[in-house]
Amino acid sequence: MPQGTVPGTPSNPILSFLPLIFIFGIFYFLLILPQQRKQKKHQDVLDALKVGDEIVTL
Protein backbone atom coordinates (compact mmCIF):
# COMPACT_ATOMS: atom_id res chain seq x y z
CA MET A 1 0.00 0.00 0.00
CA PRO A 2 1.41 3.42 -0.92
CA GLN A 3 2.23 5.79 1.88
CA GLY A 4 -0.27 8.54 2.56
CA THR A 5 -3.38 6.54 1.66
CA VAL A 6 -5.98 5.58 4.20
CA PRO A 7 -7.12 1.96 4.02
CA GLY A 8 -10.73 1.50 2.97
CA THR A 9 -11.11 4.74 1.02
CA PRO A 10 -11.45 4.76 -2.76
CA SER A 11 -8.42 6.11 -4.56
CA ASN A 12 -10.56 7.96 -7.09
CA PRO A 13 -13.15 10.46 -5.79
CA ILE A 14 -15.40 9.67 -8.77
CA LEU A 15 -15.82 6.13 -7.45
CA SER A 16 -17.46 7.45 -4.30
CA PHE A 17 -20.12 9.18 -6.42
CA LEU A 18 -20.96 6.13 -8.55
CA PRO A 19 -23.70 4.80 -6.24
CA LEU A 20 -25.31 8.24 -6.10
CA ILE A 21 -25.17 8.58 -9.89
CA PHE A 22 -26.60 5.07 -10.28
CA ILE A 23 -29.51 5.82 -7.93
CA PHE A 24 -30.24 9.10 -9.74
CA GLY A 25 -30.26 7.22 -13.08
CA ILE A 26 -32.78 4.70 -11.77
CA PHE A 27 -34.89 7.52 -10.30
CA TYR A 28 -34.83 9.34 -13.66
CA PHE A 29 -35.83 6.33 -15.75
CA LEU A 30 -38.52 5.07 -13.36
CA LEU A 31 -40.14 8.35 -12.28
CA ILE A 32 -39.17 11.44 -14.24
CA LEU A 33 -39.07 10.10 -17.82
CA PRO A 34 -42.51 8.39 -17.70
CA GLN A 35 -44.04 11.54 -16.19
CA GLN A 36 -42.58 13.67 -18.99
CA ARG A 37 -43.98 11.26 -21.59
CA LYS A 38 -47.40 11.35 -19.92
CA GLN A 39 -47.38 15.17 -19.87
CA LYS A 40 -46.39 15.30 -23.56
CA LYS A 41 -49.16 12.88 -24.54
CA HIS A 42 -51.68 14.90 -22.50
CA GLN A 43 -50.52 18.15 -24.12
CA ASP A 44 -50.79 16.56 -27.60
CA VAL A 45 -54.40 15.60 -26.84
CA LEU A 46 -55.17 19.14 -25.64
CA ASP A 47 -53.54 20.65 -28.73
CA ALA A 48 -55.63 18.39 -30.99
CA LEU A 49 -58.91 19.65 -29.50
CA LYS A 50 -60.97 21.96 -31.67
CA VAL A 51 -63.95 24.15 -30.92
CA GLY A 52 -67.05 21.99 -30.96
CA ASP A 53 -65.32 18.71 -30.01
CA GLU A 54 -67.32 16.65 -27.55
CA ILE A 55 -65.51 15.96 -24.28
CA VAL A 56 -66.50 13.03 -22.08
CA THR A 57 -65.30 13.03 -18.48
CA LEU A 58 -65.15 10.04 -16.19
PDB file of N, CA, C and O in Angstrom:
ATOM      1  N   MET A   1       0.849  -1.165   0.000  1.00  0.00           N
ATOM      2  CA  MET A   1       0.000   0.000   0.000  1.00  0.00           C
ATOM      3  C   MET A   1       0.903   1.239   0.000  1.00  0.00           C
ATOM      4  O   MET A   1       1.853   1.325   0.777  1.00  0.00           O
ATOM      5  N   PRO A   2       0.588   2.206  -0.892  1.00  0.00           N
ATOM      6  CA  PRO A   2       1.413   3.419  -0.923  1.00  0.00           C
ATOM      7  C   PRO A   2       1.248   4.236   0.347  1.00  0.00           C
ATOM      8  O   PRO A   2       0.200   4.209   0.992  1.00  0.00           O
ATOM      9  N   GLN A   3       2.293   4.957   0.689  1.00  0.00           N
ATOM     10  CA  GLN A   3       2.227   5.789   1.885  1.00  0.00           C
ATOM     11  C   GLN A   3       1.291   6.971   1.635  1.00  0.00           C
ATOM     12  O   GLN A   3       1.207   7.485   0.519  1.00  0.00           O
ATOM     13  N   GLY A   4       0.605   7.385   2.668  1.00  0.00           N
ATOM     14  CA  GLY A   4      -0.272   8.537   2.562  1.00  0.00           C
ATOM     15  C   GLY A   4      -1.704   8.189   2.200  1.00  0.00           C
ATOM     16  O   GLY A   4      -2.549   9.082   2.134  1.00  0.00           O
ATOM     17  N   THR A   5      -2.001   6.922   1.963  1.00  0.00           N
ATOM     18  CA  THR A   5      -3.381   6.545   1.661  1.00  0.00           C
ATOM     19  C   THR A   5      -3.994   5.899   2.884  1.00  0.00           C
ATOM     20  O   THR A   5      -3.320   5.196   3.636  1.00  0.00           O
ATOM     21  N   VAL A   6      -5.256   6.141   3.071  1.00  0.00           N
ATOM     22  CA  VAL A   6      -5.978   5.579   4.203  1.00  0.00           C
ATOM     23  C   VAL A   6      -6.659   4.304   3.732  1.00  0.00           C
ATOM     24  O   VAL A   6      -7.341   4.318   2.708  1.00  0.00           O
ATOM     25  N   PRO A   7      -6.492   3.206   4.451  1.00  0.00           N
ATOM     26  CA  PRO A   7      -7.125   1.961   4.017  1.00  0.00           C
ATOM     27  C   PRO A   7      -8.646   2.083   4.034  1.00  0.00           C
ATOM     28  O   PRO A   7      -9.225   2.675   4.946  1.00  0.00           O
ATOM     29  N   GLY A   8      -9.278   1.519   3.022  1.00  0.00           N
ATOM     30  CA  GLY A   8     -10.731   1.497   2.970  1.00  0.00           C
ATOM     31  C   GLY A   8     -11.350   2.668   2.234  1.00  0.00           C
ATOM     32  O   GLY A   8     -12.569   2.703   2.066  1.00  0.00           O
ATOM     33  N   THR A   9     -10.551   3.631   1.786  1.00  0.00           N
ATOM     34  CA  THR A   9     -11.108   4.743   1.023  1.00  0.00           C
ATOM     35  C   THR A   9     -10.791   4.545  -0.452  1.00  0.00           C
ATOM     36  O   THR A   9      -9.706   4.076  -0.793  1.00  0.00           O
ATOM     37  N   PRO A  10     -11.728   4.897  -1.331  1.00  0.00           N
ATOM     38  CA  PRO A  10     -11.452   4.758  -2.759  1.00  0.00           C
ATOM     39  C   PRO A  10     -10.342   5.715  -3.189  1.00  0.00           C
ATOM     40  O   PRO A  10     -10.244   6.834  -2.686  1.00  0.00           O
ATOM     41  N   SER A  11      -9.520   5.267  -4.112  1.00  0.00           N
ATOM     42  CA  SER A  11      -8.417   6.106  -4.559  1.00  0.00           C
ATOM     43  C   SER A  11      -8.910   7.208  -5.489  1.00  0.00           C
ATOM     44  O   SER A  11      -8.280   8.261  -5.587  1.00  0.00           O
ATOM     45  N   ASN A  12     -10.019   6.979  -6.166  1.00  0.00           N
ATOM     46  CA  ASN A  12     -10.560   7.961  -7.093  1.00  0.00           C
ATOM     47  C   ASN A  12     -11.841   8.549  -6.505  1.00  0.00           C
ATOM     48  O   ASN A  12     -12.751   7.794  -6.162  1.00  0.00           O
ATOM     49  N   PRO A  13     -11.939   9.870  -6.379  1.00  0.00           N
ATOM     50  CA  PRO A  13     -13.146  10.461  -5.789  1.00  0.00           C
ATOM     51  C   PRO A  13     -14.404  10.190  -6.618  1.00  0.00           C
ATOM     52  O   PRO A  13     -15.510  10.181  -6.077  1.00  0.00           O
ATOM     53  N   ILE A  14     -14.245   9.972  -7.909  1.00  0.00           N
ATOM     54  CA  ILE A  14     -15.400   9.674  -8.769  1.00  0.00           C
ATOM     55  C   ILE A  14     -16.060   8.370  -8.321  1.00  0.00           C
ATOM     56  O   ILE A  14     -17.281   8.235  -8.399  1.00  0.00           O
ATOM     57  N   LEU A  15     -15.271   7.425  -7.859  1.00  0.00           N
ATOM     58  CA  LEU A  15     -15.822   6.132  -7.446  1.00  0.00           C
ATOM     59  C   LEU A  15     -16.772   6.274  -6.266  1.00  0.00           C
ATOM     60  O   LEU A  15     -17.696   5.475  -6.116  1.00  0.00           O
ATOM     61  N   SER A  16     -16.558   7.267  -5.440  1.00  0.00           N
ATOM     62  CA  SER A  16     -17.455   7.446  -4.301  1.00  0.00           C
ATOM     63  C   SER A  16     -18.806   8.007  -4.740  1.00  0.00           C
ATOM     64  O   SER A  16     -19.792   7.868  -4.015  1.00  0.00           O
ATOM     65  N   PHE A  17     -18.869   8.634  -5.906  1.00  0.00           N
ATOM     66  CA  PHE A  17     -20.124   9.182  -6.415  1.00  0.00           C
ATOM     67  C   PHE A  17     -20.890   8.199  -7.295  1.00  0.00           C
ATOM     68  O   PHE A  17     -22.044   8.462  -7.635  1.00  0.00           O
ATOM     69  N   LEU A  18     -20.289   7.088  -7.669  1.00  0.00           N
ATOM     70  CA  LEU A  18     -20.962   6.134  -8.552  1.00  0.00           C
ATOM     71  C   LEU A  18     -22.286   5.625  -7.996  1.00  0.00           C
ATOM     72  O   LEU A  18     -23.258   5.582  -8.750  1.00  0.00           O
ATOM     73  N   PRO A  19     -22.387   5.240  -6.738  1.00  0.00           N
ATOM     74  CA  PRO A  19     -23.699   4.797  -6.240  1.00  0.00           C
ATOM     75  C   PRO A  19     -24.755   5.895  -6.315  1.00  0.00           C
ATOM     76  O   PRO A  19     -25.911   5.621  -6.636  1.00  0.00           O
ATOM     77  N   LEU A  20     -24.370   7.123  -6.023  1.00  0.00           N
ATOM     78  CA  LEU A  20     -25.307   8.240  -6.098  1.00  0.00           C
ATOM     79  C   LEU A  20     -25.761   8.469  -7.539  1.00  0.00           C
ATOM     80  O   LEU A  20     -26.947   8.690  -7.786  1.00  0.00           O
ATOM     81  N   ILE A  21     -24.840   8.419  -8.478  1.00  0.00           N
ATOM     82  CA  ILE A  21     -25.174   8.580  -9.893  1.00  0.00           C
ATOM     83  C   ILE A  21     -26.080   7.446 -10.349  1.00  0.00           C
ATOM     84  O   ILE A  21     -27.036   7.676 -11.089  1.00  0.00           O
ATOM     85  N   PHE A  22     -25.790   6.233  -9.919  1.00  0.00           N
ATOM     86  CA  PHE A  22     -26.598   5.070 -10.279  1.00  0.00           C
ATOM     87  C   PHE A  22     -28.027   5.219  -9.756  1.00  0.00           C
ATOM     88  O   PHE A  22     -28.982   4.949 -10.485  1.00  0.00           O
ATOM     89  N   ILE A  23     -28.181   5.641  -8.513  1.00  0.00           N
ATOM     90  CA  ILE A  23     -29.511   5.821  -7.925  1.00  0.00           C
ATOM     91  C   ILE A  23     -30.266   6.930  -8.657  1.00  0.00           C
ATOM     92  O   ILE A  23     -31.463   6.793  -8.909  1.00  0.00           O
ATOM     93  N   PHE A  24     -29.587   8.020  -8.998  1.00  0.00           N
ATOM     94  CA  PHE A  24     -30.238   9.095  -9.743  1.00  0.00           C
ATOM     95  C   PHE A  24     -30.694   8.605 -11.115  1.00  0.00           C
ATOM     96  O   PHE A  24     -31.775   8.975 -11.573  1.00  0.00           O
ATOM     97  N   GLY A  25     -29.883   7.775 -11.775  1.00  0.00           N
ATOM     98  CA  GLY A  25     -30.261   7.225 -13.081  1.00  0.00           C
ATOM     99  C   GLY A  25     -31.514   6.372 -12.984  1.00  0.00           C
ATOM    100  O   GLY A  25     -32.407   6.481 -13.825  1.00  0.00           O
ATOM    101  N   ILE A  26     -31.586   5.530 -11.971  1.00  0.00           N
ATOM    102  CA  ILE A  26     -32.777   4.700 -11.770  1.00  0.00           C
ATOM    103  C   ILE A  26     -33.982   5.591 -11.485  1.00  0.00           C
ATOM    104  O   ILE A  26     -35.057   5.372 -12.042  1.00  0.00           O
ATOM    105  N   PHE A  27     -33.817   6.583 -10.632  1.00  0.00           N
ATOM    106  CA  PHE A  27     -34.892   7.525 -10.302  1.00  0.00           C
ATOM    107  C   PHE A  27     -35.391   8.224 -11.561  1.00  0.00           C
ATOM    108  O   PHE A  27     -36.597   8.383 -11.750  1.00  0.00           O
ATOM    109  N   TYR A  28     -34.460   8.644 -12.426  1.00  0.00           N
ATOM    110  CA  TYR A  28     -34.831   9.343 -13.655  1.00  0.00           C
ATOM    111  C   TYR A  28     -35.646   8.437 -14.573  1.00  0.00           C
ATOM    112  O   TYR A  28     -36.700   8.837 -15.068  1.00  0.00           O
ATOM    113  N   PHE A  29     -35.161   7.217 -14.802  1.00  0.00           N
ATOM    114  CA  PHE A  29     -35.829   6.331 -15.750  1.00  0.00           C
ATOM    115  C   PHE A  29     -37.135   5.756 -15.220  1.00  0.00           C
ATOM    116  O   PHE A  29     -38.012   5.411 -16.012  1.00  0.00           O
ATOM    117  N   LEU A  30     -37.290   5.645 -13.913  1.00  0.00           N
ATOM    118  CA  LEU A  30     -38.517   5.068 -13.361  1.00  0.00           C
ATOM    119  C   LEU A  30     -39.571   6.113 -13.007  1.00  0.00           C
ATOM    120  O   LEU A  30     -40.760   5.794 -12.996  1.00  0.00           O
ATOM    121  N   LEU A  31     -39.173   7.345 -12.720  1.00  0.00           N
ATOM    122  CA  LEU A  31     -40.140   8.350 -12.275  1.00  0.00           C
ATOM    123  C   LEU A  31     -40.237   9.565 -13.196  1.00  0.00           C
ATOM    124  O   LEU A  31     -41.334   9.936 -13.614  1.00  0.00           O
ATOM    125  N   ILE A  32     -39.133  10.171 -13.508  1.00  0.00           N
ATOM    126  CA  ILE A  32     -39.165  11.436 -14.241  1.00  0.00           C
ATOM    127  C   ILE A  32     -39.512  11.232 -15.710  1.00  0.00           C
ATOM    128  O   ILE A  32     -40.392  11.919 -16.230  1.00  0.00           O
ATOM    129  N   LEU A  33     -38.848  10.312 -16.388  1.00  0.00           N
ATOM    130  CA  LEU A  33     -39.074  10.101 -17.818  1.00  0.00           C
ATOM    131  C   LEU A  33     -40.509   9.688 -18.128  1.00  0.00           C
ATOM    132  O   LEU A  33     -41.102  10.262 -19.041  1.00  0.00           O
ATOM    133  N   PRO A  34     -41.107   8.719 -17.414  1.00  0.00           N
ATOM    134  CA  PRO A  34     -42.512   8.387 -17.696  1.00  0.00           C
ATOM    135  C   PRO A  34     -43.457   9.566 -17.457  1.00  0.00           C
ATOM    136  O   PRO A  34     -44.432   9.730 -18.190  1.00  0.00           O
ATOM    137  N   GLN A  35     -43.182  10.380 -16.449  1.00  0.00           N
ATOM    138  CA  GLN A  35     -44.039  11.539 -16.187  1.00  0.00           C
ATOM    139  C   GLN A  35     -43.943  12.545 -17.328  1.00  0.00           C
ATOM    140  O   GLN A  35     -44.953  13.128 -17.722  1.00  0.00           O
ATOM    141  N   GLN A  36     -42.745  12.756 -17.861  1.00  0.00           N
ATOM    142  CA  GLN A  36     -42.583  13.671 -18.986  1.00  0.00           C
ATOM    143  C   GLN A  36     -43.328  13.153 -20.212  1.00  0.00           C
ATOM    144  O   GLN A  36     -43.960  13.930 -20.927  1.00  0.00           O
ATOM    145  N   ARG A  37     -43.260  11.852 -20.457  1.00  0.00           N
ATOM    146  CA  ARG A  37     -43.979  11.261 -21.591  1.00  0.00           C
ATOM    147  C   ARG A  37     -45.481  11.423 -21.422  1.00  0.00           C
ATOM    148  O   ARG A  37     -46.189  11.733 -22.380  1.00  0.00           O
ATOM    149  N   LYS A  38     -45.969  11.212 -20.196  1.00  0.00           N
ATOM    150  CA  LYS A  38     -47.400  11.352 -19.921  1.00  0.00           C
ATOM    151  C   LYS A  38     -47.840  12.798 -20.143  1.00  0.00           C
ATOM    152  O   LYS A  38     -48.896  13.037 -20.728  1.00  0.00           O
ATOM    153  N   GLN A  39     -47.047  13.760 -19.684  1.00  0.00           N
ATOM    154  CA  GLN A  39     -47.380  15.169 -19.875  1.00  0.00           C
ATOM    155  C   GLN A  39     -47.401  15.537 -21.356  1.00  0.00           C
ATOM    156  O   GLN A  39     -48.271  16.288 -21.798  1.00  0.00           O
ATOM    157  N   LYS A  40     -46.437  15.006 -22.129  1.00  0.00           N
ATOM    158  CA  LYS A  40     -46.392  15.304 -23.559  1.00  0.00           C
ATOM    159  C   LYS A  40     -47.609  14.725 -24.259  1.00  0.00           C
ATOM    160  O   LYS A  40     -48.208  15.393 -25.101  1.00  0.00           O
ATOM    161  N   LYS A  41     -47.984  13.504 -23.931  1.00  0.00           N
ATOM    162  CA  LYS A  41     -49.156  12.878 -24.536  1.00  0.00           C
ATOM    163  C   LYS A  41     -50.414  13.674 -24.185  1.00  0.00           C
ATOM    164  O   LYS A  41     -51.267  13.893 -25.045  1.00  0.00           O
ATOM    165  N   HIS A  42     -50.533  14.102 -22.941  1.00  0.00           N
ATOM    166  CA  HIS A  42     -51.678  14.898 -22.505  1.00  0.00           C
ATOM    167  C   HIS A  42     -51.722  16.233 -23.257  1.00  0.00           C
ATOM    168  O   HIS A  42     -52.788  16.670 -23.691  1.00  0.00           O
ATOM    169  N   GLN A  43     -50.570  16.872 -23.407  1.00  0.00           N
ATOM    170  CA  GLN A  43     -50.518  18.146 -24.122  1.00  0.00           C
ATOM    171  C   GLN A  43     -50.869  17.956 -25.591  1.00  0.00           C
ATOM    172  O   GLN A  43     -51.527  18.815 -26.178  1.00  0.00           O
ATOM    173  N   ASP A  44     -50.445  16.845 -26.200  1.00  0.00           N
ATOM    174  CA  ASP A  44     -50.791  16.562 -27.595  1.00  0.00           C
ATOM    175  C   ASP A  44     -52.298  16.412 -27.758  1.00  0.00           C
ATOM    176  O   ASP A  44     -52.867  16.884 -28.742  1.00  0.00           O
ATOM    177  N   VAL A  45     -52.946  15.758 -26.798  1.00  0.00           N
ATOM    178  CA  VAL A  45     -54.404  15.602 -26.839  1.00  0.00           C
ATOM    179  C   VAL A  45     -55.070  16.967 -26.720  1.00  0.00           C
ATOM    180  O   VAL A  45     -56.016  17.260 -27.451  1.00  0.00           O
ATOM    181  N   LEU A  46     -54.588  17.804 -25.806  1.00  0.00           N
ATOM    182  CA  LEU A  46     -55.165  19.137 -25.643  1.00  0.00           C
ATOM    183  C   LEU A  46     -54.970  19.993 -26.896  1.00  0.00           C
ATOM    184  O   LEU A  46     -55.862  20.746 -27.286  1.00  0.00           O
ATOM    185  N   ASP A  47     -53.809  19.871 -27.515  1.00  0.00           N
ATOM    186  CA  ASP A  47     -53.538  20.647 -28.725  1.00  0.00           C
ATOM    187  C   ASP A  47     -54.404  20.195 -29.895  1.00  0.00           C
ATOM    188  O   ASP A  47     -54.696  20.989 -30.791  1.00  0.00           O
ATOM    189  N   ALA A  48     -54.819  18.931 -29.898  1.00  0.00           N
ATOM    190  CA  ALA A  48     -55.627  18.394 -30.989  1.00  0.00           C
ATOM    191  C   ALA A  48     -57.102  18.765 -30.851  1.00  0.00           C
ATOM    192  O   ALA A  48     -57.868  18.588 -31.798  1.00  0.00           O
ATOM    193  N   LEU A  49     -57.511  19.274 -29.699  1.00  0.00           N
ATOM    194  CA  LEU A  49     -58.910  19.654 -29.503  1.00  0.00           C
ATOM    195  C   LEU A  49     -59.258  20.872 -30.349  1.00  0.00           C
ATOM    196  O   LEU A  49     -58.463  21.798 -30.506  1.00  0.00           O
ATOM    197  N   LYS A  50     -60.470  20.837 -30.887  1.00  0.00           N
ATOM    198  CA  LYS A  50     -60.967  21.961 -31.670  1.00  0.00           C
ATOM    199  C   LYS A  50     -62.269  22.434 -31.046  1.00  0.00           C
ATOM    200  O   LYS A  50     -62.885  21.718 -30.256  1.00  0.00           O
ATOM    201  N   VAL A  51     -62.673  23.615 -31.397  1.00  0.00           N
ATOM    202  CA  VAL A  51     -63.945  24.152 -30.923  1.00  0.00           C
ATOM    203  C   VAL A  51     -65.054  23.257 -31.457  1.00  0.00           C
ATOM    204  O   VAL A  51     -65.104  22.954 -32.650  1.00  0.00           O
ATOM    205  N   GLY A  52     -65.935  22.841 -30.568  1.00  0.00           N
ATOM    206  CA  GLY A  52     -67.053  21.989 -30.961  1.00  0.00           C
ATOM    207  C   GLY A  52     -66.810  20.511 -30.706  1.00  0.00           C
ATOM    208  O   GLY A  52     -67.735  19.711 -30.843  1.00  0.00           O
ATOM    209  N   ASP A  53     -65.584  20.121 -30.336  1.00  0.00           N
ATOM    210  CA  ASP A  53     -65.322  18.714 -30.008  1.00  0.00           C
ATOM    211  C   ASP A  53     -66.074  18.348 -28.736  1.00  0.00           C
ATOM    212  O   ASP A  53     -66.170  19.139 -27.797  1.00  0.00           O
ATOM    213  N   GLU A  54     -66.603  17.128 -28.729  1.00  0.00           N
ATOM    214  CA  GLU A  54     -67.324  16.654 -27.546  1.00  0.00           C
ATOM    215  C   GLU A  54     -66.322  16.047 -26.569  1.00  0.00           C
ATOM    216  O   GLU A  54     -65.481  15.234 -26.952  1.00  0.00           O
ATOM    217  N   ILE A  55     -66.419  16.446 -25.316  1.00  0.00           N
ATOM    218  CA  ILE A  55     -65.512  15.960 -24.279  1.00  0.00           C
ATOM    219  C   ILE A  55     -66.312  15.132 -23.289  1.00  0.00           C
ATOM    220  O   ILE A  55     -67.334  15.582 -22.770  1.00  0.00           O
ATOM    221  N   VAL A  56     -65.843  13.917 -23.030  1.00  0.00           N
ATOM    222  CA  VAL A  56     -66.497  13.026 -22.078  1.00  0.00           C
ATOM    223  C   VAL A  56     -65.573  12.888 -20.876  1.00  0.00           C
ATOM    224  O   VAL A  56     -64.405  12.529 -21.021  1.00  0.00           O
ATOM    225  N   THR A  57     -66.098  13.173 -19.695  1.00  0.00           N
ATOM    226  CA  THR A  57     -65.300  13.031 -18.476  1.00  0.00           C
ATOM    227  C   THR A  57     -65.742  11.786 -17.727  1.00  0.00           C
ATOM    228  O   THR A  57     -66.882  11.339 -17.857  1.00  0.00           O
ATOM    229  N   LEU A  58     -64.850  11.245 -16.962  1.00  0.00           N
ATOM    230  CA  LEU A  58     -65.155  10.041 -16.189  1.00  0.00           C
ATOM    231  C   LEU A  58     -65.440  10.382 -14.759  1.00  0.00           C
ATOM    232  O   LEU A  58     -65.718   9.491 -13.956  1.00  0.00           O
TER     233      LEU A  58
END
